[in-house]
């Protein structure tokens, strides 16, 4: 990444405002989510040749055969997380680092784990340069991050065939896990809330499409 990557022009700001309005009109109501989306320059998470795609409401390929999620999907998952300032949040699937930056912008302490070495290394370099002080880890998200548990919230940004038990175990009582579930073409966005007595309550929120959450080992 060059210093150049971190310019943010009036044109970019204008495009971002429009994108935020599109996401609002699709039904996102959490003003803190919308504010973060209007603030974080999504084009910083793209290779410079593809900047013009950054402010479309679409997923886009990043390195290692992965994708940066569609802005609406990022907003939808973030809204379900009910982010509060100071929340300690685990993200599984760092990818470009965009989702993690949205959470950081909202005042969360963010821990993010990625199984592709290349993406993890890129994000570890780029995020602090861009001012997003996210803790990035290379590893298998199926295991969560036991050394830093428990978390107020956990967000999985890849399609999971089942709920990894370590993730619910690493959730605080009162905590929320947002996870797209199923190994089919599309996944059902699911929230798991851990009650004070440890009981888990699950709710479904419609279908989305994600790249798969792959097990069981990290990829060099
Ligand atoms: N949140 C990302 C989008 C990520 S796409 C962003 O904002 O750009 C899903 C990511 O999950 C990919 O980068 C993929 O490599 C990663 N992933 C898949 N299986 C994983 C696993 N078991 N542990 C950690 N990361 C995983």
Boltz pocket constraint, residues with backbone or C-beta under 6 A from the ligand:
constraints:
  - pocket:
      binder: B
      contacts: [[A, 66], [A, 67], [A, 68], [A, 69], [A, 92], [A, 93], [A, 94], [A, 95], [A, 96], [A, 97], [A, 98], [A, 99], [A, 100], [A, 113], [A, 114], [A, 115], [A, 116], [A, 119], [A, 139], [A, 140], [A, 141], [A, 142], [A, 157], [A, 158], [A, 211], [A, 212], [A, 213], [A, 214], [A, 215]]
      max_distance: 6.0
